[in-house]
Amino acid sequence: MKNVAFVFGTRPEIIKLAPVILELRKYPDIYNAIIINTEQQKELSNQTLAYFGLKADYNLDCMRENQSLSSVQSRILTSLDEVYTKEKIDATIVQGDTMTVLCGALTSFYHKIPIFHVEAGLRSYDIFEPFPEEVMRQMTSRVADLHFAPTEVNKKALLKENIDKNKIYVVGNTVIDALFCLSNEVVEQSRRFYEEKNIPIDDKLVLITAHRRENHGERIDRIIDAISYLAEKYSDHTFVIPVHPNPNVHDKIHTRLGGFKNIHLLTPLDYPYLVYLMKHAKLILTDSGGIQEEAPSFACPTLVMRYETERKEGIEAGVSMLVGADYDKIVSESEKILSSTKDATRLKAQNPYGDGMSSKKIERIIREYFN
């Protein structure tokens, strides 16, 4: 039996790794999945684990208020090293491009343990967009043994960086697998959640998320200005904003947008509640990476409030559009959608990010690797 460590700390990582954990656990005679949560997003990560019926074997509690990137990196590395010294681990699986991903890969490398990178090969080629994620994923690629690329574009990026072609596998994105885990009971629970909050879920729903570090400061001010204008002009529409707890975002959004009757400011949502909003939204405004991948499954137009994205397939397929933190662009592109009916703005293109079978493909490749 192989001891496979899953190292994660944020909600998106858990959403995308949970299907892989569940797939490996179908074969208890082959794998023992060890779940290590750095708790980079403490409440969000544990909440999401529970949704998938999972529980961490190790909770590392690595975050402190207003700590620097160097401080959190040091704390995660030290905490992970203690676990890896204690446990016999045969492989490490990380996903994406967070501080936890880089630290998980480095710790595994220092212990000479194979690293499997889920969602490998995403690139913007601007080390400050997104910051610091672009550098973290590039560094992780240098030490990974298996690269699970979502698309051919990601594979080409890795080949361009001289990664061995025999270590790269195009498997789609596991986030699509996660969408298919929603039961009818969970969907009904989500419906009741919004009903109890008196939030109308109809054809005039707008979902907005904004939290990325590069959008702090003046950028979040411009984004809020645009939302304020749109909420006032389209007063018959409902705007729902799950507000990130980071005070650089939270305080400004509540101060500037809290007075609008058609804007609902919520605490960070449990995964199925967020999926329920994506499924019913007329328009999504976001700087999230995961939502860029998920929204096309529901044919929902998505405006990406970033200047660069490593998820270019969605842009090329016409299922999303880059608008940055540009007030004029956010407003003008939003108006094109909000001024039409929901049916008229539904996307026709297929989701370029996956077919829901990624976890099965990954398990087969890992089994072959160990054999």
C-alpha angles and dihedrals in degrees: 000000000000122000105220117189118210109201118193141135111180135069095247091052092053094046090053097040099041093077089052093049091049091048093051091047089062085074106050092163090061106034140035107194113210111197116209118184116190086189092226082159099026104184096032095048096048091044091054094045089056091053090060091045092249133132129194120247088206128029108190102186092210102161127097129180115276094351121163124247089251092054096050091046091053092048094048093047092050093047094047092048090058091054094046091049090053100042131057102232124184099187141000124222119200130171132213129335115305129126087260091056093053093045092047091051094046094048091049091047092051088053091046092241122146117258124213114196117204115202093021127172101037109146140173093172090220109105091206097046104091097014124233096351098074092062093042095056092045091051092047090055090059093064103030121113097197123032115200102197119193095212144012088256089061091048091053090051090055093046089051087058091053096253110161108264090219090064096053123087127179105218107152122244121304090216088080089054089055092055090060091056092075111113125208088249092057091048090053090048089054092050091053091048093062093038090057090050091050091238110148113227104200142118093298099062122132120191118201130184126174125167114120117133093234089058095059120107119021094358095063088049091057091046091051090048090055094047090049092053094047094047090052095046095044097041091156090063126084117230117199120191121182097205118221112232094233103116091222087067105022099055097047094047094049093046096047103033105026094095098060114105092208095048116085114197111201135180115252108299131236109252099256091049090054092047089051090057092048090050092055102032122119090200136008124205111189148147091200121118096209095051090054087062099040102044096067089063086067095041090241120153110239128200110201112214094209133095094222132026132191088206097076094151090077092051092049092047090051095239093116139022133209113236100157118201088309110139095204094047095046091050098043096046092044091051091056089060101034092050090059132061120269093245091054093055100047114126120248098195123095120248104270093202105071154318102238095261099093097108093054090051091049093050092052091050093048090050091052090048093055092044 
